[in-house]
Amino acid sequence: MEDNHLGVDFGSKLAGTTAAAMVQQGELHVWQCEKGNDADQWLQELVRQLKPNVVYIDAPLTLPKVYGFAAQSPAADFFYRQADREVQAMSPMFLGGLTARAMRLRAQLANQGIAMLETYPAEASRLLLPQLQGYKKDPAALPDYTAALQRILKYKLHALPGNWHQVDAILCWLSGHRHQQQQSILYGDPYEGRIIV
């Protein structure tokens, strides 16, 4: 039985930086939203077509726990969740609109019976590919990352990733696969929000 989950690198709404990866017919396929198209609508349509059970997304799906309390302590962390600090991720507050879009998408997919869980491809890269240099900084490193990913993936890549967004979608998918196989690492506070790698 094929893995029935989708990995998503969630980007700006119209920038063409949202990419997704999922197994189809025994190979790992990658799709990317075109620049100028609404990434949220594109992703919802892709989910309708592919029908994954779970979406593993590179986007904050919760806010720091201080926002759930009526009385807030001045010593509380208003910017980062515990998981963000553990994996050195950007603040959900700094990402603002992207965080809100991801949280809305999670609610929409939940109404369709599809779970959405948070992952972080930069941590997956650090954890699974520590020998490689140039992640998302050097375009010349893309072939090395692609080759290394192909060696650790259970499935053959249908096509080589053309950019770092597609590599991140594959890493999101791989984190989902690790989670499905009960091999993942869970970062953060379960009451505040976990990052799965």
Secondary structure, DSSP 8 states (H G I E B T S, - for coil): ----EEEEE---TTTT--EEEEEETTEEEEEE--TTS-HHHHHHHHHHHH--SEEEEES--S--GGGG-SS--TTS-SS--HHHHHHT---HHHHTHHHHHHHHHHHHHHHTT-EEEEB-HHHHHHHH-TT---TTT-GGGHHHHHHHHHHH-SSEESS---SHHHHHHHHHHHHHHHHHTT---EES-TTT--EE-
